[in-house]
Amino acid sequence: MKILKEIFDRLYTKFGPMGWWPGETPTEIIVGAILTQNTAWTNVEKAISNLKRESLLSPQALKDVETERLSGLIRSSGYYNQKVKKIKHFIDFLFSSYDGSLDKMFELDTYPLRENLLRINGIGPETADSILLYAGGKPIFVVDAYTKRILMRHNLCSEDASYREIQALFMKNLSSDTKLFNEYHALFVRCGKEICKKSRPLCKSCPLLNLICHI
Ligand code: SF4
């Protein structure tokens, strides 16, 4: 499907490279992927910087820290009572299945590991795939609301398209390339945030302008 490559090339020419994920270690990326659920990244940054300051961005430290203290430190990310449980659920899973080792966890192949991640309470497809791609370097495409909006506005998916269907569109039509998937998702986020806005798409300044566009 040439159009998917065309979209990537245009976005990359305008914005790239994006250098994602904004995190220094796999643990930081995983915690960021959980904290960014239902909130803007700016709200996550303060939480991450609190955790860094308190030296809590390691599996062992996150296991040992009291839930109440952790929830205070991540308060800025919103839904902090739910998110603290999600972090703790992930850490429990990591220790019970992989002795607390992310290296050991990421030795698993992509799809078996994805199934395991999706069994953790609070980890949905977008978070699981973000962990796999950005923390584990696995070639899997991450879908989010920006991706779907841009595709819909170009008649490349329907409103009721599922996460799995949209993901399959990319996975089947692009080479299985971690670097490509890394950049592509980041570019969709950038375009969706800055140009293809929910209420008012700024088509005149968009690199995708003269693709067949239905809005
Ligand atoms: S801003 Fe307009 S041209 Fe750009 S992706 Fe959105 S609908 Fe398409």
Residues whose N, C-alpha, C, O or C-beta is under 5 A from the ligand:
A	BS01	SF4	I150 R153 I195 C196 P201 L202 C203 C206 L208 L209 C213 I215
